[in-house]
Amino acid sequence: MSTFLSDILSNIHDGLPDNYLLSVEGIDRITDFNQKVKNRFDGVIVVSQSTADDTFIYQLKDNHIPSVVILRPIDNDDIYNIYSDDETGILEEIKLIAENGHKSIGMIGGRPEFVASIKRRRAVETGCAINALSLEPAAIKMGDYSPESGQVLMEEILELPTDQRPTCIVCANDDMAVGAIRACYENNINVPNDISIIGFDNVDYSKISTPALTTVSNPIGLMSNMAIKKLISIINDETDNDNPQTSVVLQPKLIIRESLANIK
């Protein structure tokens, strides 16, 4: 499990009222909905990263099981949905990279079936176009959000000839960014003086990595707390007539630390 998902579960657990118990189950492990879900839970918070989860989400809806979907948008006004504006976070990062004098960047993306991976890569491409940056094709790698994949893929980027190597690598999450920093350390490449690395999510260790990681704060604490409150209000049939919206988009925040060099 990624650090990011562990943080989400920890936030949900900590915010749960004392009279509720938390049960965690992977959607891909639910082979019998009636046996594992129906009539077993008061409500469900669905931590969803892929449209492959839609079948399960609509089963909850069709069976009138109170639910809230977090992490990615759901195109249905009848499903309560809370997620972060990933594109804005990435665009802010790319703007910062350009302001620090970088002209060419690479990317270590996440799992291609995840909605966040698609949105973050698309935002990188858009940000490069807006800020006149070059996205080096040979330095675009797709990982799986783990530190190990970040390390392996950064090793491949470091094998590029020096004149083809970007000056900054954008990683789709902090776990892969830390793995990329490790690869640089093992190859005597200084971060950020030789190459800059930035992440996404602002997990707890990002501020104590060496160097401390420039990243985007993904508001998972707020997202988790809002999801719990909304779910309990649905369970208790407490209709908020003053706020009928079912989709909430939270804004991320750029966190500037030490892993991005100014090379002007």
C-alpha positions, 0 to 999 in steps of 0.5 A: 500500500502506498504512503498516500493511501495509508495516510488516507486510511489513518485520517479516516480512522482518526476522524471516525466517531467512537461509536463506529468501527472501520473495516478496510477491504480492497474492491478487487477482492469483493467477489460476492457483493451480497455476501461481503457488503450488502446488509453488513455496513452502515455506509462506505467511503470508496477510495477510488483511483480507477474507473474500474471501481465504477461497477462497485460504486453503482452497486452501492447506489443501486442497493441504497447503501450510503456512500461517498467517493473520494480521490477522483471525480464521478460524473453522477449528481446522485453520488457524493464525491470529494476530490482534489484539483490535481491539474491545478497543483501540477500546473503550479509546479510546472510554472515554478520550474520555469520560473527557476530557469529550467527549460527541459523536464522529464516525468515519472508518471503513475499507473496508467489506469489511474485517473490521477495518473492521466490528469497529472500527465496531461497537466504536465504536458499543458504546463510545458506548452504554457511555460515554453518548456520541453518535455524530453520524450526519452525521460518520460517513464511510467511507474506504479507509485512505489519508491522502488519504481521511482528508483528504477526509472530514475536509473534509466533517466540517468543513463541518458547522455548528459546533453539529453538529460532534463534538468528537472524530473516531475514525479507523480507522487512523493514515494516515486520522488524519494525513490528517484532521489535515492537513485541519484544518491547511489550514482553520485548525482547531487539533488538539486544541483545536478538535477532537480526532483519534485513530487506530489502529495506532501506525505509526512516524510517529504519534509524530512527527506534529503533534500526536503522535497518540493511537492504539492500538498494534496488535502487528504486530511480535509478530504477524509474529514469531509467524507466522514461527516458527509457519510454520517449525515447520509446514514442519519438522513440529515439533508442539508437543504442549504448546501445541495451540491454532491461534488466538492473539489478541493484545492491543492497547495504548492510546497516549496522546499529544497529539491528544486534548484534555481538555475537562472 
